[in-house]
Amino acid sequence: MATTRRRRIYLRGSAAEFFDDPTLLLHEYFHVLKQWEPGLLTVRHYFLEWLRHGYWRNRFEIEARDFATAHFLHFRALLARAKSRTGAADESRPA
């Protein structure tokens, strides 16, 4: 669970849990870089949207969920590739 502000992601749990959840990471990344930074998302805008539509039908949340869904497979592949490179580098080091 997390909440965002301009240039910030505030975590309820640990950073390790956050980084282990690529969907949540992408979702919160979208809020910060694509909504807060250009000024589309503000506390006032979010609150008004939440009052009108609740959480699930809130346009800011819909956009973030759609972004996370659209980019999840590619992001997961990038993470796997980076992990395999790191693992290969670790195995080649002398003990």
Contacts in CASP RR format, 6 or more apart in sequence:
PFRMAT RR
TARGET T0000
AUTHOR 0000-0000-0000
METHOD contacts of the structure
MODEL  1
MATTRRRRIYLRGSAAEFFDDPTLLLHEYFHVLKQWEPGLLTVRHYFLEW
LRHGYWRNRFEIEARDFATAHFLHFRALLARAKSRTGAADESRPA
1 11 0 8 1.000
1 12 0 8 1.000
1 13 0 8 1.000
2 9 0 8 1.000
2 10 0 8 1.000
2 11 0 8 1.000
2 12 0 8 1.000
2 18 0 8 1.000
2 24 0 8 1.000
2 28 0 8 1.000
3 9 0 8 1.000
3 10 0 8 1.000
3 12 0 8 1.000
4 10 0 8 1.000
4 28 0 8 1.000
4 31 0 8 1.000
4 32 0 8 1.000
4 36 0 8 1.000
5 36 0 8 1.000
5 43 0 8 1.000
6 32 0 8 1.000
6 36 0 8 1.000
6 37 0 8 1.000
6 39 0 8 1.000
7 32 0 8 1.000
7 36 0 8 1.000
7 37 0 8 1.000
8 32 0 8 1.000
9 18 0 8 1.000
9 28 0 8 1.000
9 29 0 8 1.000
9 31 0 8 1.000
9 32 0 8 1.000
11 17 0 8 1.000
11 18 0 8 1.000
18 24 0 8 1.000
18 25 0 8 1.000
18 28 0 8 1.000
19 25 0 8 1.000
22 72 0 8 1.000
22 75 0 8 1.000
22 76 0 8 1.000
22 79 0 8 1.000
23 68 0 8 1.000
23 69 0 8 1.000
23 72 0 8 1.000
24 68 0 8 1.000
25 75 0 8 1.000
26 67 0 8 1.000
26 68 0 8 1.000
26 71 0 8 1.000
26 72 0 8 1.000
26 75 0 8 1.000
27 64 0 8 1.000
27 65 0 8 1.000
27 67 0 8 1.000
27 68 0 8 1.000
28 64 0 8 1.000
30 63 0 8 1.000
30 64 0 8 1.000
30 67 0 8 1.000
30 68 0 8 1.000
31 41 0 8 1.000
31 60 0 8 1.000
31 64 0 8 1.000
34 40 0 8 1.000
34 63 0 8 1.000
34 67 0 8 1.000
35 41 0 8 1.000
35 60 0 8 1.000
35 63 0 8 1.000
35 64 0 8 1.000
41 60 0 8 1.000
45 60 0 8 1.000
46 58 0 8 1.000
46 60 0 8 1.000
49 58 0 8 1.000
49 59 0 8 1.000
49 60 0 8 1.000
50 58 0 8 1.000
53 59 0 8 1.000
55 61 0 8 1.000
END
